[in-house]
Amino acid sequence: MSSSSSGWKSANPPVSPQKGRRVRDKIETSPSSRAKCQRCDQKIAKGEERVGIQAKVEVEGLKFQPWQLKYYHAHCVSEGTTRKLFLEDSTAATGNNATVKKEKKAAAKKTA
């Protein structure tokens, strides 16, 4: 990793610009307890709210930097950083993607 990796240990990790990104940031409920918080180095428990922030990762031997989600506990990220996240829409910030999909389907049926 590069020397800029120390920036991930703060409550205000770098949020990448939206241009050129393939995947959006996420606020969701953790489906398992495998992910580790980039700030406090503790496991994120299953069912706990987590924040996924896109980051470019340096990989030796590659000429480009692939995007990867870096996960944090919701309480380890400042409100200012959370406001800067590149989410799909404002309802995605609830962390329940299944509910968002159901709401979109219901809205589509009403207009049809």
JOBEL-V999195 format. One record per pair of residues at least 6 apart in sequence whose C-alpha atoms are under 8 Angstrom apart, sorted by the first residue. I is the first residue (numbers start at 1). J is the second residue. If there is no record, write none. Layout:
I&J ; I&J
This chain:
1&57 ; 1&58 ; 1&59 ; 2&58 ; 7&13 ; 7&14 ; 8&14 ; 8&38 ; 8&39 ; 9&38 ; 9&39 ; 9&40 ; 10&39 ; 10&77 ; 11&39 ; 11&76 ; 11&77 ; 11&78 ; 11&81 ; 12&77 ; 12&78 ; 12&80 ; 12&81 ; 13&77 ; 13&81 ; 15&53 ; 15&54 ; 15&55 ; 15&81 ; 15&84 ; 15&85 ; 16&54 ; 16&55 ; 18&86 ; 21&67 ; 22&67 ; 23&54 ; 23&67 ; 24&53 ; 24&54 ; 24&86 ; 24&87 ; 24&88 ; 25&51 ; 25&52 ; 25&53 ; 25&54 ; 25&69 ; 25&85 ; 25&86 ; 25&87 ; 26&51 ; 26&52 ; 26&53 ; 26&85 ; 26&87 ; 26&92 ; 26&93 ; 26&95 ; 27&49 ; 27&50 ; 27&51 ; 27&52 ; 27&92 ; 27&93 ; 27&94 ; 27&95 ; 28&49 ; 28&50 ; 28&51 ; 28&93 ; 28&94 ; 28&95 ; 28&96 ; 28&97 ; 29&46 ; 29&47 ; 29&48 ; 29&49 ; 29&50 ; 29&95 ; 29&96 ; 30&44 ; 30&45 ; 30&46 ; 30&47 ; 30&48 ; 30&49 ; 30&50 ; 31&46 ; 31&47 ; 32&45 ; 32&46 ; 32&47 ; 33&43 ; 33&44 ; 33&45 ; 33&46 ; 34&43 ; 34&44 ; 34&45 ; 35&43 ; 35&44 ; 35&71 ; 36&42 ; 36&43 ; 36&44 ; 36&71 ; 36&72 ; 37&43 ; 37&44 ; 37&70 ; 37&71 ; 37&72 ; 37&73 ; 38&70 ; 38&71 ; 38&72 ; 39&72 ; 39&76 ; 40&76 ; 44&50 ; 44&72 ; 44&73 ; 48&73 ; 49&73 ; 49&74 ; 49&95 ; 50&71 ; 50&72 ; 50&73 ; 50&74 ; 51&71 ; 51&72 ; 51&73 ; 51&74 ; 51&77 ; 52&69 ; 52&70 ; 52&71 ; 52&72 ; 53&69 ; 53&70 ; 53&71 ; 53&85 ; 54&67 ; 54&68 ; 54&69 ; 54&70 ; 55&67 ; 55&68 ; 55&69 ; 55&70 ; 56&65 ; 56&66 ; 56&67 ; 56&68 ; 57&65 ; 57&66 ; 57&67 ; 57&68 ; 58&64 ; 58&65 ; 58&66 ; 59&65 ; 59&66 ; 87&93 ; 91&100 ; 92&100
